Amino acid sequence: MNLIENIQRIQSLLSENKEDMLKNMISKHGLYYSIKLMGGFDNSMDEYLSNEDKINGIKDVVTNLCKKYDDIEISSFNLKGHQIEYDETDDESQVIEFYTPEEITVERCKLLSDEEYDDEEYDDDDNDLYIGSFTKTYEELHSSLINEIFYYMLEQI
């Protein structure tokens, strides 16, 4: 066996051990506490995490934030006002406004055209722009949105 093959074999063994170690730690302590125990999230861990792991991690972070703020949900206001976009059409914007341990609440608002905005018909705090809201469980979300929420929640740890 030449040197390059030996190096590749050792790297393969190390990565298998890292994956096993991470999976064992997550199954024993949960993702939230595993990240805390490891001193933060390393992007190389991402390849070992399934969507289910990420959803459980989001739920753990939200649960801990709810305890911190002594509330049943966390608003984007509590998270420095940052809202993750759920969807946007020509007529409306949909952003995630609230997080609970089981679901998100998406708020729908009318988008104004430049002409409507210039008419000054609407004030900044005018409720005429609000259309309504709906909820979605984390399991119903697309994997790209799960990733975005997951990385955003990692910033909250």
N, C-alpha and C positions, 0 to 999 in steps of 0.2 A: 504494500500500500504506500503510495507516495505521500508527500507532505500535504498537498492540497486536499487529497481525499481524507486524510486524518483530521484536518482542520474542519472540513465540512461535516464529518461525522460528529466531532465534538460540539460544533455549533448546533447540530440537529439535536443532540442529547440535551444540551443546555436549554434550547427552546422548548423541548418536550417537558423538561423539569419545571421550567418557568410556567408553562401552561397548566400543568398539574398542580403546582403550588398555588397559583392564582385561583383556579377552580375550587380547590379544597378550602382556601381561605374564604372565598365568596360563599360557598355552601355552609361553612361553619359560622361566619360572622355577618354575612350579608355584604353587598357591595359598598354601602355607605361606610360601614366601619372598616372594611378592608382598605378602602382608599385612605381613611384616616390613619390606620395602622401603618400603611406604607408611606405616609408622609405626602400624599397627594396622588393625583392621577397621572400616569405616564401614558402618553399616546400609543406606545407600543402594546399596551394592554388591550386596546380597542379590538384588535383582531381576535382576541379570545372571548369577547363578550357577544352574546346573542342579543336579539331585540328583547327577549324576555328578561335577561340580566339587566339591560338598560332600563326597562320599564320598572323593574323592582327597585333599581337604584333611584330612579326619579321619585317613586312612591316613598322610599325611605327619606330622601332629602325633604320632600314636601311635608311628610309627617313630622320631621324634626323642626322644620321651619314653623309649622302650625303650633307646635309646643312652644317654640321660642316667642312667637307673637301672641300666644294664648288665644288662638282663633281656630275655626274649623276649615278655613281656606286661606290661601295666600294670594294677594292681589299683585299685579305687576307694579303697583305703587310701592309695595314692600320690597320689591326686587329692583329698586332704583328706577322705576318707571319704564323699564324696557319691556316692550310688547313684541312677542313673536308673531309674525304674520301667519295666519292660517290659510287665507285665500284672499284674492282681490280680483274683482271684475271691473269693468268700465264704470259700473254704477255704485258699487259698494266695496268697502274694506272690511275684512274679517280678521280680527286679532285676538290672541289669547289674553284674556284679562284676569282670570282666576284659575288657581290650581288647588285641587283637593287631593288627598291621597289616592282617590279612585278615578277622578276625571278632571277634565279641563272645561272651562266655560269660555266660549267664543262670543265676542260681541261684534255685532254687525252695525256699521255706520254708513250712511249715504256719502258718496264722494261728490263733491261739487265740481262742476266745470269751471274753467277760468272766468267765464262770463257770469255764472251764478255767484262765484266768490267775490268778484268785483262789484256786484250789485249791492254788497253789504246788507243783503237781506237777512243774513244769518250772523248772530253774535257768536263769539267763541264758546259761550256756555249754553247755546241754544239747543234744546232737546229735540228739535225737529230733525236733526241729523241722525239721531239714534233710531235704528230699525228694530232691534231686538237682540236676543242671544239664544244660544243653544249649547248643549253639553255633549261631550264625546268622551268615552273611556279611552285610556291610553292604548288599549289593545286594538281600538278601531283606527288608530292613526297610521299614516304611511311611515315607513322606516326612516325616510329623510327627515320628517318632522320629529320623530322620536329622537333621532341623533341630535337635532338642533336643541330640543328641550333638555336632553341628557347633558350636553356640554354646557348649556346655560346653567343648569342646576349644579353642575360641578363647580362653577364659579361661586356658588353660594355656600359651599362647604367651608 
